[in-house]
Amino acid sequence: MRWEDFRRSGNVEDRRGGGFGGGGGMGRGGLGIGGLIIVGLIAWATGINPAVLIGGAEILLGDGSPSSQTSPQRQSAPPRNLSAEDQKLGDFAAVVLAQTEDVWKPIFKGEGATYREPGMVLFTGATRSACGAADAAVGPFYCPRDQKVYLDTSFFKDLKRRFNAPGDFAAAYVIAHEVGHHVENQIGLLEKVQARQRQVSRSEANALSVRVELMADCLAGVWAHHADAQWRILEDGDIEEAMNAAAAIGDDRLQKQAQGYVVPDSFTHGTSAQRVKWFRQGLAKGSLAQCNTFKGSI
């Protein structure tokens, strides 16, 4: 993936090495990480904060207004004691975030709407978010309360080692997926899903979560479609990297690896085949309208 010569986003707060550690587990209303091995593995692998979509933290603020009404703050802290590799990983994440900004702004404008850029927090080990405390085991997640993507950059290394999904574009797909949740938040989808999940059974709530996650996969594909059309970022093998990453983090594959069998009613992100299918859909069509996973079968 070509990325080194592109601009970095100004919406990145680098907490790595800054002592912003927090306690284990998600905050108010969230699911604790300890003991939830399957949920933890799946959440670790490019999903929205599980506290938000599995009967957990409120998407609405205390006054009942959507969290999307607040704007992310632009913050930047100088990273401390970072290796050259870690500095490069931070630069990479900032470039991908900038590209998502430059893709989604005109798409929203074309629909007569304004895209409010999300923030990104880079951290090491543990940090705090408006959705509660989180550690590296949670993996990348989006918090709708503060409209920020949280990322421990060691994730990029683990993506290669734990999931056998190496490559810059595999990592970019994950970031774009999290930004896809921000897009869902901007259009009011997350609020509606949260409200519906309160009214149905756990298995039905999980099924709704799957549709949210697959839509974010599709939106990551939309980003890739437009980014390549505008800046020719893709190189040979990049698409295969993203497909490999999507397949590696399907619920069925993760559950099989963790416990030796699968429980479809507990799926929260979709199967490997579904994740690949919806990323391909976004990549091929490049259209938000083509990412409606809530219409028909998935």
N, C-alpha and C positions, 0 to 999 in steps of 0.2 A: 504494500500500500504506500502510495506517495503521500507524505504528510509534512516532511521537515521544513519545506519552504512556505508553509501557509501560516496565517495569523493565529495567535493564541487568544482565547477568550479572556476578557477582563472580569468574568464572573466566577473566578476560581479563588477559593480560600484554601491556602496550603497550611494545614495544621501538623504536618509530619514533623516529628521531632520537637513539637511545641508543648508537650505535656498537657494535652487536652483530653486525657483519659477519662473514662466514665465507668460506672458500675456495669456488671453484666446484665443482660436481658433487656427487653424492650420496656418502655415506660408505660404510662397509664393506659390500661385496657389492652396491653399488648401480650403477645405470647412469649413466655420465657424461652430462651435458647436451650438451656439445660434440659436434657431428657427428650427433647423433640428432635430426634436424630434425623428422621426423614424430612420433616419440615425444614430443619436447619440446612440439610444438604441442598434441598431444592431452592430455598431462599438464597443460599449462598450463590447459587448458579443463576445470576441475572434475573431477579424478580423484584417486584415491589416489596417493600418492607412487609413481612408477613403479619405484623401487627395491624396493618391497615385493611387487608383483604380477607383475613380468616377470622371474622368475628372480633376484631380487635379494636385498635385505636380509632377514635372518631375522625372522620374527614372534615366534619363541620367544626367551626370554632365555637366557643362557648356561647356566643350571642346568636348562633344559628346561621351566620353568614358563611358562604363558601370560603375555604382557605385560599382559593384562587384569586380572591379579591385583593390580597396583599402582594406587594412586589418584592422580589428577592433583593437583598442588599448586596452591593458589590463590595467585596472585601478581599484583601490580599495580605497575607503574612509571609515574610521571608522564611523559606524553609531552612532548617538548621541541621547540620551534620549529615547532609545527604550525599550519597555516592553519586558518581557520574551516571550510573545506570538508573538510579532512582530519579535523578533530575530529568533524565531523558523520558522516563515514564510519565512524570508530571507534565512535561511539555507535550507529550503525545496526547494525554487526556485533554489538555487545554485546547489543542488543535481540533480534536474531534468535537468537543463541545462548541467551538466557534463555528464549525461547519454545520452543525445542527441548527445553530442560530440563523445562519445565512440561508439555510434551506427552508426552515419553517416560517420565517418572517414573511416572505412573499406568498407562500401557500395560504397563510391566514389572511393576508391582505387581499388576495384574490377572492376570498370568501366574505370580504367586508368586515374582517375582524382584526384585532391586534394581538400579536404573539408577544407574550411577556416572557423574557428569557429566564430560564431557571438558573440557579446557582449550582456550583459544584464544590464539595468539600473533600479535599484529599487528607487522609489521616493515616496514622500508623498504630496498629494494635487496637485502640478503642477511642471513641469520641462520643459527644453528645449531639443530639438533634432535637428538633421540636417534637419528634415522635418518640423520644426517649433515648436512653443510652444504647450504644451498639458496639460490638467488637468485630474483629476481622472475620470471625466465623460466620457472621450474617452475610457477608459478601456485599457487593454493590446493591444499593437500594435507593428508592426515591421516597422522600417524605413530603406529602402534600401540605402539611402544616406550614412548612417554611419554604416549600417549592425548591428543594435542593436535592441533588444527587450526591450520595455519600459513597466514597470509594477509597478503600485501603489499596494502595498501588501494588502491594504484594500479591493481590489478586491476579495480576497479569502473569506472574510467575506460576501461581497455582493453576491457572487455566491450562497452562502447558503441561504441568506435572500431574495434577490430579485428574484432569479431564481429557488429557491427550489432545488438546485443541490449541496448538501453537499458532502464532502469526499475528501481525499487527491488525489485520482486518477482522480476525476473530474477536480480539479485544475491542475494536471499534464497534462491532455489532452489539456487544454487551452494553457499552455506553449509550449507543443509539437506542437500545431497548429501554433503558432507564429514562432517557429523555422522552421516549414514546409514552411512558406513564405520565410525564408532565403534560404532553399534548392531550392525553385523555382527561387530565385534571382541568386543563384550560377549557375544554369543550363541555365540561360538566358531567362527564361519564362516571368518574369515580364516586361522586356524591350519590348518583342514582343507584349504582351497584351496591354501595354501602347500605343505603336505605332498604333495598330489596333483600340483602343478605340477612338483615335483622328479622325478616318476616318468614324465612324459609328454614328448612332443615340444614344440618351441617353438610350433607352430601350435595344438596342443591346449592348451598353457598359456595362450596368448592367448585361446582360446575360453572358458576358465574365467574369465579376467580380465573378459571382456565380461559374463559373467553376474553377477559381483560388482558391476560398475559399473551395470548395469541395475537390479539390486536396490537400490543406493543411490539411483538415480533414483526408484524406486518409494517408497522410504522418505521421500524428500523430499516426495513427494506425500502420504504419510500425515501428515507434519507439517503441510502446508498444509491438509489436510482438517480436522484437529482444531483448528489455530490459528484458522481462520476460524469454525468452529463455536462456539468459546469466546469469541473476542474480535472477531469481524467485522473482520478485518484487510484483506480483499480489497476492492478498488475496481474500477470499470470498467476493463477492459483488462489487469488484472493477470495473469489466466490466460494471455492471449495473449502477454504478456511472457515468462512462464516457458516456454511452448511454443516461442517463437521462440529463446530461449536454448538449450533442449534440442536443437532442430533444428540450430542453428548450430554445435554442437560435436560432431556425429556424426563418427565416423571417416571415413565415405565423403566427407562434405563437406570435412573438413579435409585429407584426402589429395589430393582433387581440386584444392583450392586450392594446396597446397604443391608437388605434383609433376605435376599434370595427369592423373593416373590413380589408380585405387584397387587395393589389394591386400587382399582380404578376409581371407586367412589371417593378416595382420598386425594386424587390428583388435583393439583392447584395451578399447574402451569401448562399442562398438555403433554402429549406423547412426543417422542422424538420426531415421528413422521409429521405430526401436526405442526410442530414448531418450524420444521424445514418448509412445509407447505406454505405457511403464512408469511415467512420471510421471503420466499420466492414470489409470492403474490405481490407484496409491496415492491419488491425489486423490479418485477416485470411491468407493473402498472404505473407505479409512481404516483398513486392517487390516494388521498385520504378516504375518499368515498368507497374505494375498493377494499378497505380494511374493516368493514363492518362484520365482525365475528358474531354479532348478536342476531344476525339474520340467517336463518336456516341452519343447516348442519355445519360442523367444523371438521 
